[in-house]
């Protein structure tokens, strides 16, 4: 009975591969180079004919993919990028390298940032304890897309995973500052400042706290200036006029206790020194 079952599996496997061969042979190689791999079934279907060696098959497809997507003579190769790396993910969901390398190929070779996010999101879905995947996605969102809203979401996911590096919180705090969520930025930089043991990190946090407080104070002062202008038709000559007229209770100072610089002609408010030169 056992021999008959094994024989049946072999026959089915041969039939499947024969059908696949006929299908790929019908595709002109000059039209779709590498078509024998491109038209393989989905990874889920392929698992039925690997006899339990899914990881080995994933390795083989991955090695082929590295060579295929590096071949600059195949102009349309990136059309199959998501398909090939999804097959690898189905064969071996815990195989991390293809998610990272696939995303890098998508970004720097295919110039398709959205596809990179798709590959990394797939990896995170299958490997929710691997912080490197959302961290890489956050880096792409912040540095390449300048999409700080997306970046802060990825960095937050990174922070929530056990074992994530401390830098994830710093990246998150910087990203939320960029989307003007100063309260959240302040809370995170303050936590970093109070818990860090590295003097360099403490200094970095202090500088960011200085910048964040200034941003919050500028919002308060600019709102008060607008109210003053609505009442008097002009900007105040001095920030202290905002206090005497009841628009604010006190003129805020920077984190070092110094006054902000105010130009009534341009209505601009600045700090006396750059946060990075304190």
N, C-alpha and C positions, 0 to 999 in steps of 0.2 A: 504493500500500500504506500509506504514511504517513498520507494523508488518510483512508483507511478506518479506521485505528486511532484517529485523533483523533475521527472521527465516532462510533465505537463508544463511546469514553470519554464523550463528551457525552451520548449516549443513555442510557448507564448512570447517569450523574450525574442526569439529569432524572428517570429512573425512581425513583432513591433518594430524591430530594427530594420527588417526588410522593407516594411512600409515606409519607414523614415527615409531609408536609402532611396527608394523610388521617388519620393517627394523631393528630396534635395537634388537628385540627379536631374530633375525636370527644370531646375533653376539654373540659368546660364551663369557660369562662374565669373565671366567678365562683367556681368551685371551686378551681382552681389558676391564679392569675394568673401570666402569663409562661410559660405551659406550652409555648409554641413553642420556648423555649430549654431549659426543664427536660427535655423529652423528646428532645432531640437525641441522636444516637448517641454512643458513647464517643469520646473524642478520637482514639483509634487508628483507628476506623472513619471518622471525619470527615476524616482526612488523605487519604483516597483521592479526595475530591471537592474538595480545595482547590487542586489543580493546582500543588502545590509551595509555595503561599503559607501554610504552616502558622503562621508567626509573625504574619502579618497577621490570620489567623483567631483566633489566641490573643489578640491585642490587642482585637479586636472583642468576643469573649466576655468578656474581663476588664472592659472598659469597661461592657458591659451589666451584668455582675455587681455592679460598684460601685453602679450605680443601683438595681438590683433589691434588693440586701440592705440598701440605705439606706431603702427604702420601708416605713415603719412600718405602713402599712395592710395589708400582706400578712403576716398572722400566722404562716403556716406556712412562710415563706421560708427559714428556717434548716434545714428538713428536707432541702433540696437543696444545702446549702453544700459538703459534701464532694464530691458528685457534680460540681458545676460546676467547682470548683477542680481536681479530678482531670482533667477534660477539658482544662482549660488546660495542665496539666502534661504531658499526653500530646501536645498539639499543639506545645508549645515547652518541653521539659524544662529548658532553661537560662534561662528567663524567671523572674528571682528575685522581682520585686515581688509577684506573686500569692501566693507562699508566705508572705511576710512579712505582707502585708495580709490574706490569708485567715486567717492565724493570729490576727491582731488582731481581726478580725470575730468569729471563733469565741470568743475570750476575753471581749471587752468587750460584744459585742452578743448573741451566742448563749449566752453564759455556759457554754460547753462547752470546758473546759480540755483534756480528752482529745482532742477533735477538733483543737485547736490543735497538740498534739503530733503527731497523725497527719499534718497538713499539713506541718509543719516536718520531720518524719522523712522524708516523701516527697521533700521538696526536697533534703535532705542526701543521700539515696540517689542522686538524679539529679545532684547537684552536690557531690561529696565534697570539693572544694577551697574551698567557700564557708563560711568560719568563722562568718559572721553568723547562719546558721540554727541551729546548736547553741547559740550564745551566746544567742540569743533564747529558745530552748526552756529553757535553764538559768535564765534570768531569770524566766520564767513559773513554773518548778518551785520556785525559791527564794522569790520574792516573793509569789506568789499561792497556790500549793499548800502552801508550807512543807514541801515534800518535798525534803529536803536530799540524800537518797540519789540521787534522780533528777537533782537539780541538779549534783551532783559528777560524775556520769557525762557529762552534756552538756558541762560545763566542761572535762572531761578531753578529750573529743572536739575541742572548740574548740582547746585547747592543742596538739593533735597536728597541726593544719592549718597549713601554712606561711603566714606573714603575719598570724597571729592577734595581736591586741593584747596587750600585757603584762598588762593588767588581768584577762585570763582566768585566769592562774595565781593571782592574788590571790583571785578569786572561788572558784576551785577549793579553795584552801587554807582559806578560810573555811567552805566547804560541808563539807569532810571534818572540820573541827573540830566542826561542828554534829552530826555523826553519831558523835562521840567517837573518831574515828580520829586521836588526838593525835600519834602518831608521824609519820604522813604529813603532817599539818598542820605540825608542827615542821620537817620536812625541806624543805617548800616555802617556808615563811616564811623559813627560814634562807637558802635559795638566793636568794630575792628580796632579802633584806637584804644579802647579800654581792655581788650583781650590779647592784643598782639604782644609778643615778647621780643621780636626783632626790632631794633631801633630804626632800621630803614623803613619798615612797614609802618611803625608809629609815626614817623615823619611824613610819610606819604598820606596817611589818614588825616594827620593834622592839617596838611595843606588842602586836602579835599574838604575838610570841615570848614576851613577858612573860606574857600570858594563857595561852598554851599550856603553858608550863613550870609555871605554877601549877596548871593542870588535871591535869597528869601527877603533880605532887607531891601534890596532894590525893587522888588515887586511891591512891597508895602509903601515905599517912598514914592514910586511912580504913580501908584493908585491915588495917594494923597495929593500929589502934584496935579493930577487930572481934576480932582475935586476942587482944588484951589483955583485952577484955571477956569473951571465952570462958574465959580462964584465971582472971581475978580477979572476974568478976561485976559489974564497974563500968568506967567509962571512966577513963583516966589523968587525973590532975590537971594534968599538964604533959606536953608532947610529948617532953621529954627522958627521961621514964620509959620510952618506947618503945625508947630506945637502951639504957638501963641494964638493961632486961629482955631485950634481945637480939632484939627484933622488927624493928628496923632498925639499920643501922650508924651513921647520922647523921641528924639532923633537917635536912631540906633547907631552903634559903633561896630567896627569890624571885630573879628575874633581876638585880635591883639589889643583891643581897647582904643584903637585909633579912629579918628573921624574919617568919613568918606569924603571924597572930593566931588563937589557939585558945581556944574557950569550952568548958570541960569539962561545963558543965550542959546545953548544947544540942548538944555534940559537933560544932560547926561550925568550919570553918577558912576564913579569909579572908585576902586580901592587905591590906596597910596602906593601899594607894591603888588607885584604879581604874586599869586599864591605859591608859585614854584621858586620864588627868590627870597622867601622869608628866612 
